[in-house]
Amino acid sequence: MKLSSLAQYLVPHRLLSHLAWRLAQSETAWIKRRFIHTVLANFDVDMSEAADPNPDNYPSFNAFFTRALKPGARVADADPGTLVLPADGRVSQCGPIENGRIVQAKGHDYTAAELLGDAARAQPFENGVFINIYLSPRDYHRVHMAWTGTLTETLHVPGRLFSVSPGTVADVPRLFARNERLVCHFDADFGPMCVVMVGALLVSGVQTVWNGVNIPEYTDAPKRIDFRGQNIRLERFAEMARFNYGSTVIILFPAGTVQLDAFEPQAPTMLGKRMGIRQAR
């Protein structure tokens, strides 16, 4: 294991992420400018796609990082029968869930039950398919719906906050099942669909369109919220949530419901492009 990965076992994850969250929310001019221009200098951020391309107009670093895109910068695949990619980024892994196990990286896997924090909720995905997309600091940080669904429940699972960079993912066993995450369950026309927003070191913030900031709400106990009967229906390609800084989104589908396209690890993704097709019943 690399020294950088070993060091992450020792650092105070929550303290660092809390401090990063406070700094990201700061509207002090020199603080937000320093963070924004550091990212612009070190990552290939395309500000021409932003609704406001002037980085100095954003009131905070978080506002810059969760910036909206200009109309038409991303569009959904024209075929309404296709599932669309939920985010800009890169495919970490994609493929079958075999006997309830999900591939993390070469030599590492974890169970759907561990990831979802609920064995019963994981059972429908036992032999389904999944896609894991990593959002880097350069990417658009809003996550959209791959397919239309009605929200039924969320589960905030407390945990560690390891980096989700490719190097750490290859090193740390069961990383996605250990990190803090927000598990979002939807009912789609083919059955259940689960979207997991995984936090990371300095990146624990997750905000949803239905009830705002869900993480950070640092706690040692899982928090389940039932949304049945509230008719929170999100259409294919609609925004569902956003990250602060880069992180990972994982989507799970039951067996026989969708056919994902073939994606190699580290293949680039663009929001709205085709991800697969809904299989006929």
Residue, then its C-alpha position, 0 to 999 in steps of 0.5 A: m500500500k502506498l504511503s499516501s494511502l496509509a497516511q489516510y488511516l491516521v488523519p482526523h477525517r471529520l475534523l479536516s472535512h469540517l474545516a474544509w467545509r467552513l472554508a468553502q462556505s467563506e465569503t471572505a474575498w481573499i479566502k474564496r479567491r485563493f481557493i478558486h484560483t488555486v483550482l483554476a491553476n491546477f486543474d483543466v476547468d472549462m469556465s466557458e461552459a459555466a452559466d457565469p464564466n467569471p470566477d470572481n463573481y462567485p460569493s464563495f468557493n463552494a458556489f464556484f465549485t457547485r456552479a451551474l452550466k449554461p443552458g444547452a451545455r449538456v443535453a440528454d440523449a435524444d432517444p427517450g429509451t436510453l439511460v443517461l450518464p448522471a455526471d461528468g467524470r470518469v468511470s471507476q468501474c462498471g458491470p455486473i453485481e455478482n452474488g451481491r458483490i461489487v468490484q471496486a478495483k483489481g483485487h478489491d470488492y465489497t457487498a451491495a449490503e455493505l454499501l447500502g447499509d441494509a441487507a434487505r434493501a440490497q437484495p433486489f440488486e443481488n445479481g444486477v448491474f452497477i456503474n461507479i463514476y468519479l468526479s474530479p476537481r475539474d468536473y461539473h459537480r451536480v449529479h442528475m437522474a439516469w432515469t425517471g424515479t420517485l424517491t422513497e427513502t434516504l439513508h445517511v451512513p456515517g463512516r470514514l472519509f478516505s480520498v476517492s482518487p483512483g490511487t486510493v481506491a486501488d489501495v484501500p479495501r472496501l473503500f466505498a462501503r467504509n466512506e460516509r455516504l447518502v444512499c437514495h432509493f427510487d422507484a422506477d418503472f422497472g423497479p428499484m433504483c439506488v443512487v449512492m452519493v459517496g463522500a470523501l476526504l475534504v469532500s463530505g458535503v452532499q446537498t439534494v434538491w429535495n431537502g438541502v444539505n444532508i452531509p455534513e451532519y456528522t453523527d455516529a448513527p445512521k439516519r433514515i428518512d422515509f419519503r413515501g407518499q411525498n410524490i418526489r418524482l425526478e425526471r430523467f436528466a433532472e438534477m438530483a444532488r450536488f457535491n462539494y469538491g470531487s467525489t463519487v456516485i454509484i448507481l445500482f439496478p436490479a437484474g434484467t432491467v437495464q443493459l449498460d453500455a460497455f465502459e472501460p475503467q477511467a473512460p471519460t463521461m459526460l452528463g446526458k450522454r447514453m449510459g445504456i438502455r432499459q430492457a423490455r419486459 
